[in-house]
Amino acid sequence: MPEISRFYGVIIRIFFNDHNPPHFHVEYQDYEATIDIENGVVKGEMPRRALKLVYEWLDLHKDELIENWELAQNQEPLKKIEPLN
């Protein structure tokens, strides 16, 4: 499960050949969730503060996330995405 970004203790990953809809996995401390790239729907649990940071990052990098999703579906290397600063 390749890590594509990390910021403020938040780790973002995309799995190869994962199920639709396009989404990414988030880890923060003992919490884990998946977030739909298109609509931001969350499955799992994440503290509100961490989720706010993830949404801010998602808004900045949506196109890059879609590109990485497509790369992962084709078993191609993923690209790192800039962290939230």
ZIRA-V456589 format. One record per backbone hydrogen bond with DSSP energy under -1.0 kcal/mol. NH is the residue of the N-H (numbers start at 1). CO is the residue of the C=O. Records with the same first field share a line. If there is no record, write none. Layout:
BEGIN
NH: CO  CO
END
This chain:
BEGIN
4: 12
5: 12
7: 10
10: 7
11: 27
12: 5
13: 25
14: 2
17: 72
24: 35
25: 13
26: 33
27: 11
28: 31
31: 28
33: 26
34: 43
35: 24
36: 41
37: 22
40: 36
43: 34
45: 32
51: 47
52: 48
53: 49
54: 50
55: 51
56: 52
57: 53
58: 54
59: 55
60: 56
61: 57
65: 61
66: 62
67: 63
68: 64
69: 65
70: 66
71: 67
72: 68
73: 69
74: 70
75: 72
76: 71
81: 4
END
